[in-house]
């Protein structure tokens, strides 16, 4: 079976995940994954890959560092990243019983 997605799709998904994880940790003080998982995934990010979003591609080329999550504070669309992160966190909450 072939791997999912084009190189651009895989890179886009990876960048979204690490950005959500970094925002959760750096801004909300919530750890969604272990440091090991975060570090491993960050080392796979390739800022040279163009994903079709020029603004975010430029951001990752200029500000991303695979050894920290501090770059997330300079993310060009913090309101959208906050929204995505909160949706992920809410998805982890147990559903209330009826």
C-alpha positions in Angstrom: 0.0 0.0 0.0 1.3 3.4 -0.9 2.0 6.1 1.7 -0.7 8.8 2.1 -0.3 12.1 0.4 2.0 14.0 -1.9 5.2 15.4 -0.3 3.5 18.8 -0.1 0.4 17.3 1.7 2.6 15.4 4.1 4.7 18.5 4.9 1.6 20.6 5.3 0.1 18.2 7.8 3.3 17.9 9.7 3.7 21.6 10.0 0.1 22.0 11.3 0.7 19.3 13.9 3.9 20.7 15.2 2.4 24.2 15.3 -0.6 23.0 17.2 1.6 21.1 19.7 3.9 24.1 20.1 1.0 26.5 20.6 -0.6 24.3 23.2 2.6 23.9 25.1 4.1 27.4 24.7 0.9 29.5 25.0 -1.7 27.4 26.8 0.7 25.3 29.0 -0.8 22.1 27.8 1.3 19.2 26.6 -0.4 17.3 23.8 2.5 15.0 23.1 5.7 14.0 24.8 8.9 16.0 24.2 10.3 12.9 22.3 7.4 12.9 19.9 7.6 16.7 19.4 11.3 16.6 18.8 11.1 13.6 16.4 8.4 15.2 14.3 10.1 18.6 14.3 13.3 17.0 12.9 11.2 15.8 10.0 9.9 19.3 9.1 11.5 20.5 5.9 11.2 24.2 5.5 12.5 24.0 1.9 9.3 22.2 0.8 6.7 24.5 -0.7 3.2 23.6 0.5 1.2 26.1 -1.6 0.8 28.6 1.2 3.5 31.3 0.4 3.0 33.1 3.7 3.4 30.0 5.9 6.2 28.6 3.7 8.1 31.9 4.2 7.4 31.8 7.9 8.7 28.2 8.3 11.9 29.1 6.3 12.6 32.1 8.4 11.5 31.3 11.9 11.1 27.5 12.4 13.7 25.7 14.6 13.5 22.0 15.2 15.0 22.3 18.7 12.4 24.6 20.3 8.7 25.6 20.1 9.4 29.3 20.7 9.0 30.0 16.9 5.2 29.6 17.4 5.0 33.0 19.0 5.8 34.6 15.6 3.3 32.5 13.7 1.6 34.7 11.1 -1.9 33.5 11.8 -2.1 33.1 15.6 -5.9 33.5 15.8 -6.4 30.5 13.4 -3.7 28.5 15.2 -5.4 29.2 18.5 -8.7 28.0 17.1 -7.2 24.8 15.7 -5.4 24.1 18.9 -8.5 24.6 21.0 -10.4 22.2 18.7 -7.7 19.6 19.2 -7.7 20.0 23.0 -11.5 19.9 23.1 -11.4 16.7 21.1 -9.3 15.1 23.9 -11.9 16.0 26.6 -14.1 13.1 27.7 -17.7 13.5 26.6 -20.2 14.2 29.3 -22.6 11.4 30.0 -26.3 12.1 29.1 
